Amino acid sequence: MLLRAAAFLAAAAALAACAGEKPLTYKQQQAASTANCILGPYVVNADGSLTWAQLQAGIDASFKAADLDGDGFLTSSEIARVNESRTGTCDSSSLIDWSGTGRIDRTAYAARYETTFGFADRERDGVVTSVEMATAPSSVSTPEKPKKRPESQPVDPNNMPGMPNGNRY
């Protein structure tokens, strides 16, 4: 899985180089690593692209494989097994039962993959190309508001830090 993600990253970088585009920045490389890591296992096309339908089929298969008792939910022990299998891999984010019910349904399981697909699919055509995957943002960025500088306070030369009050040179 890690080799597949690295291969997609290398292929995307090579495609970008052939197209005469600028090399990826460090931030783009980190984002590409994340998108390739999360979506890479579901890529089946030779060109490194992934469709929404392929992603959904892949999620269904991986959720079904993790749902050992077939009840449609991942229970605490099944969640622990998935988390343990991710340890030491590029996809090391743990599944967390945010609802506190002791189980995770397919919708919650799929959210991370679907969100990453949404960030990567810049053309909004339901297909993530290898180039889109390599340059995918890891989150929606919003422009930062300029920080307001604190107004400077007048300095009293008679009361400088480190000097006893009232002492002047």
C-alpha positions in Angstrom: 0.0 0.0 0.0 2.8 2.4 0.9 4.7 1.5 -2.3 1.5 2.1 -4.4 1.1 5.6 -2.8 4.8 6.4 -3.4 4.4 5.2 -7.0 1.5 7.5 -7.6 3.3 10.4 -6.1 6.3 9.8 -8.3 4.1 9.4 -11.4 2.3 12.6 -10.6 5.6 14.5 -10.1 6.9 13.0 -13.4 3.7 14.1 -15.2 4.0 17.6 -13.8 7.7 17.8 -14.9 6.8 16.7 -18.4 4.1 19.3 -18.6 6.6 22.0 -17.8 4.8 22.8 -14.5 6.7 24.0 -11.4 7.9 21.3 -9.0 5.6 20.6 -6.0 6.2 22.7 -3.0 6.8 21.0 0.4 3.2 21.7 1.4 1.9 20.2 -1.8 4.1 17.1 -1.3 2.7 16.6 2.2 -0.8 17.0 0.9 0.0 14.6 -2.0 1.3 12.0 0.5 -1.9 12.3 2.5 -4.3 12.0 -0.5 -2.2 9.2 -2.1 -2.1 7.3 1.2 -5.8 7.6 1.9 -7.2 7.2 -1.6 -4.3 5.1 -3.2 -5.6 1.7 -2.0 -8.8 2.3 -3.9 -7.2 3.2 -7.2 -7.6 0.4 -9.8 -7.1 2.4 -13.1 -3.7 2.2 -14.8 -3.5 5.9 -15.2 -3.8 6.4 -11.4 -7.2 8.0 -11.5 -10.1 7.2 -9.2 -13.8 7.6 -9.8 -16.4 8.2 -7.1 -18.0 4.9 -7.9 -14.7 3.1 -7.6 -14.1 4.8 -4.2 -17.6 3.7 -3.0 -17.0 0.1 -4.1 -13.6 0.1 -2.4 -15.1 1.6 0.9 -17.9 -1.0 0.8 -15.3 -3.8 0.4 -13.0 -2.6 3.1 -15.9 -1.9 5.5 -17.3 -5.4 4.9 -13.9 -6.9 5.5 -13.6 -5.0 8.8 -17.2 -5.9 9.9 -16.4 -9.4 11.1 -19.8 -10.2 12.5 -21.6 -8.7 9.4 -24.0 -6.6 11.5 -23.4 -3.4 9.5 -21.4 -1.7 12.3 -17.9 -1.9 13.5 -17.9 -2.7 17.2 -15.2 -1.8 19.7 -13.2 -5.0 19.0 -13.5 -4.5 15.2 -12.5 -0.8 15.5 -9.5 -1.8 17.6 -8.5 -4.4 14.9 -8.7 -1.8 12.2 -6.7 0.7 14.2 -4.0 -1.9 15.0 -3.7 -2.8 11.3 -3.1 0.9 10.5 -0.2 1.2 13.0 3.1 1.8 11.2 1.4 2.6 7.9 1.0 5.9 6.1 -2.7 5.7 7.0 -2.2 5.8 10.8 -5.3 7.8 11.8 -7.4 5.9 14.2 -11.1 5.2 13.8 -12.8 6.9 16.7 -16.4 6.4 17.9 -17.3 10.0 18.2 -20.9 9.1 18.9 -20.0 7.2 22.1 -22.3 4.3 21.0 -19.5 1.8 20.9 -19.8 1.3 17.2 -19.1 2.9 13.9 -21.4 2.6 10.8 -20.4 2.7 7.2 -21.2 6.4 6.8 -18.8 7.4 9.6 -16.2 4.9 8.3 -16.4 6.4 4.8 -16.4 10.1 5.8 -12.6 10.5 5.8 -12.2 8.9 2.4 -15.1 10.8 0.9 -13.8 14.1 2.3 -10.3 13.5 0.9 -11.8 12.7 -2.5 -13.8 15.9 -2.3 -10.7 18.0 -1.6 -8.8 16.2 -4.4 -11.5 16.5 -7.1 -10.8 20.1 -8.1 -12.7 19.8 -11.4 -15.8 18.5 -9.5 -16.3 15.8 -12.2 -16.4 12.8 -10.0 -12.9 11.7 -11.0 -9.6 12.3 -9.2 -6.7 12.2 -11.6 -3.2 11.3 -10.4 -2.2 15.0 -10.8 -5.2 16.1 -8.8 -4.3 13.6 -6.1 -0.7 14.8 -6.1 -1.7 18.4 -5.6 -4.8 17.9 -3.4 -5.1 20.2 -0.4 -5.4 18.3 2.9 -8.2 20.7 4.0 -10.2 23.6 2.9 -8.0 26.7 3.4 -9.6 30.0 4.2 -7.7 33.2 4.0 -6.4 34.3 7.3 -7.6 37.7 8.6 -4.8 40.1 9.2 -3.8 40.2 12.8 -4.4 43.4 14.5 -1.2 44.7 16.0 -1.4 45.9 19.6 -1.1 49.6 20.0 2.3 50.5 21.4 2.3 51.9 24.9 4.3 55.0 25.7 7.6 54.1 27.5 8.3 55.8 30.8 12.1 56.2 31.1 11.8 56.4 34.8 10.2 53.0 35.1 12.1 50.7 32.7 12.0 46.9 33.2 14.8 45.7 35.4 15.3 49.1 37.1 14.1 49.9 40.5 11.3 52.5 40.3 12.4 56.1 40.4 16.1 55.4 39.6 17.4 57.5 36.7 20.8 57.6 35.2 
